[in-house]
């Protein structure tokens, strides 16, 4: 028998697993942790994951394919409320800054654009230096091209 210890996915995947008509035939007792990312997680879903899937140590993460893919993550020590209302803290050895349209760092609480730098940032797009230059600043920060 294979014992699963962890499961990763987006909230819709967790909902699909929990709502599967055959959910109860699977032994998930070995599950203990996981990562949910890609969209906000409702408190009710977090509660169900922890109780019905045994994911007491599940965390929430944020990142992009180009940034490793995780650059922020909550902790298993965070309250459930904090986990569902946050993407956690920036991971070690990663730098972030939030800037305005003129690329100046904004004060805490002010909306801006997220830039990420560190080991997690991709070296570039395959065979596309022009696109790479458009998203990675000369000092190594990744700028989301979708913004």
C-alpha positions as CSV (number, residue, x, y, z in Angstrom):
1,X,0.0,0.0,0.0
2,X,1.3,3.5,-0.9
3,X,1.1,6.0,1.9
4,X,0.6,9.6,1.0
5,X,2.1,12.2,3.3
6,X,1.4,15.4,1.4
7,X,-0.9,16.8,-1.3
8,X,-0.4,20.1,-3.3
9,X,-3.0,21.9,-5.4
10,X,-5.3,24.8,-6.1
11,X,-8.5,25.2,-4.0
12,X,-10.7,23.8,-6.8
13,X,-8.6,20.6,-6.7
14,X,-9.2,20.2,-3.0
15,X,-12.9,20.8,-3.4
16,X,-13.1,18.2,-6.2
17,X,-11.3,15.6,-4.0
18,X,-13.5,16.3,-1.0
19,X,-16.7,16.3,-3.0
20,X,-15.8,13.2,-5.0
21,X,-18.7,10.6,-4.5
22,X,-16.0,8.0,-3.7
23,X,-14.0,10.1,-1.4
24,X,-14.7,7.9,1.6
25,X,-13.3,4.7,0.1
26,X,-9.8,6.1,0.2
27,X,-7.6,5.8,3.3
28,X,-6.1,9.2,3.7
29,X,-5.0,8.7,7.3
30,X,-1.3,9.0,6.4
31,X,-1.8,12.5,5.0
32,X,-0.4,15.3,7.2
33,X,0.6,18.3,5.1
34,X,0.2,20.0,1.8
35,X,0.4,23.3,0.0
36,X,-2.6,25.2,-1.4
37,X,-1.9,28.0,-3.9
38,X,-3.2,29.6,-7.1
39,X,-6.4,31.2,-5.5
40,X,-7.7,32.3,-2.1
41,X,-8.7,29.5,0.2
42,X,-12.0,29.9,2.1
43,X,-12.0,29.2,5.8
44,X,-14.5,26.4,5.4
45,X,-12.3,24.6,2.8
46,X,-9.3,24.9,5.1
47,X,-11.4,23.4,8.0
48,X,-12.5,20.5,5.7
49,X,-9.0,19.8,4.5
50,X,-7.7,19.7,8.0
51,X,-10.4,17.4,9.3
52,X,-11.5,15.2,6.4
53,X,-8.2,14.9,4.7
54,X,-6.0,15.0,7.9
55,X,-4.0,17.9,6.6
56,X,-3.3,19.5,10.0
57,X,-0.1,21.1,8.6
58,X,-1.4,22.4,5.3
59,X,0.0,25.8,4.3
60,X,-0.9,28.5,1.7
61,X,1.8,29.6,-0.8
62,X,2.2,32.3,-3.5
63,X,4.5,32.5,-6.4
64,X,4.8,32.2,-10.2
65,X,6.3,29.7,-12.6
66,X,9.1,32.3,-13.2
67,X,9.8,32.5,-9.4
68,X,10.4,29.0,-8.5
69,X,7.2,28.6,-8.2
70,X,6.9,29.6,-4.5
71,X,8.2,32.8,-3.0
72,X,5.8,33.3,-0.1
73,X,4.4,30.7,2.3
74,X,2.5,30.5,5.5
75,X,3.7,28.4,8.4
76,X,2.2,25.3,10.0
77,X,2.4,27.4,13.3
78,X,0.2,30.1,11.8
79,X,-3.5,30.1,12.9
80,X,-6.1,28.9,10.4
81,X,-7.4,32.4,10.2
82,X,-4.0,33.7,9.2
83,X,-3.4,30.9,6.7
84,X,-6.6,31.7,4.8
85,X,-6.1,35.5,4.9
86,X,-2.4,35.6,3.9
87,X,0.2,34.1,1.6
88,X,2.6,34.1,4.5
89,X,6.1,35.5,4.6
90,X,8.7,35.8,1.9
91,X,10.9,32.7,1.9
92,X,14.5,32.8,3.1
93,X,17.1,34.2,0.6
94,X,14.4,35.8,-1.5
95,X,14.0,39.6,-1.8
96,X,10.8,41.4,-2.7
97,X,9.8,44.9,-3.1
98,X,6.5,46.6,-4.0
99,X,6.8,49.6,-6.3
100,X,4.6,52.3,-7.9
101,X,4.5,53.1,-11.6
102,X,7.7,55.0,-11.4
103,X,9.4,51.9,-9.8
104,X,9.7,53.7,-6.4
105,X,9.2,51.5,-3.3
106,X,5.7,52.2,-1.8
107,X,4.9,52.5,1.9
108,X,3.4,49.5,3.8
109,X,-0.2,49.1,2.9
110,X,0.0,50.9,-0.4
111,X,-0.9,48.9,-3.5
112,X,1.8,48.5,-6.1
113,X,3.7,46.0,-8.3
114,X,5.5,43.0,-6.7
115,X,9.1,42.4,-7.8
116,X,11.0,39.3,-6.7
117,X,14.8,38.6,-6.7
118,X,16.7,35.6,-5.5
119,X,17.7,32.0,-6.2
120,X,14.1,31.2,-7.2
121,X,14.0,33.6,-10.1
122,X,14.4,31.9,-13.5
123,X,17.5,32.8,-15.5
124,X,15.4,33.6,-18.5
125,X,12.9,32.5,-21.1
126,X,14.3,29.8,-23.3
127,X,15.8,31.2,-26.5
128,X,14.0,34.6,-26.0
129,X,16.4,37.2,-24.7
130,X,14.1,40.1,-25.7
131,X,11.3,38.7,-23.5
132,X,13.8,37.9,-20.7
133,X,15.1,41.5,-20.8
134,X,11.5,42.8,-20.5
135,X,10.8,40.9,-17.2
136,X,14.2,40.8,-15.4
137,X,15.6,44.1,-14.4
138,X,19.4,44.8,-14.7
139,X,19.7,44.2,-10.9
140,X,17.9,40.8,-11.1
141,X,14.4,41.6,-10.0
142,X,11.6,39.7,-11.8
143,X,8.7,41.9,-12.9
144,X,5.4,40.1,-13.7
145,X,4.8,40.6,-17.4
146,X,1.1,40.4,-16.9
147,X,1.0,43.7,-15.1
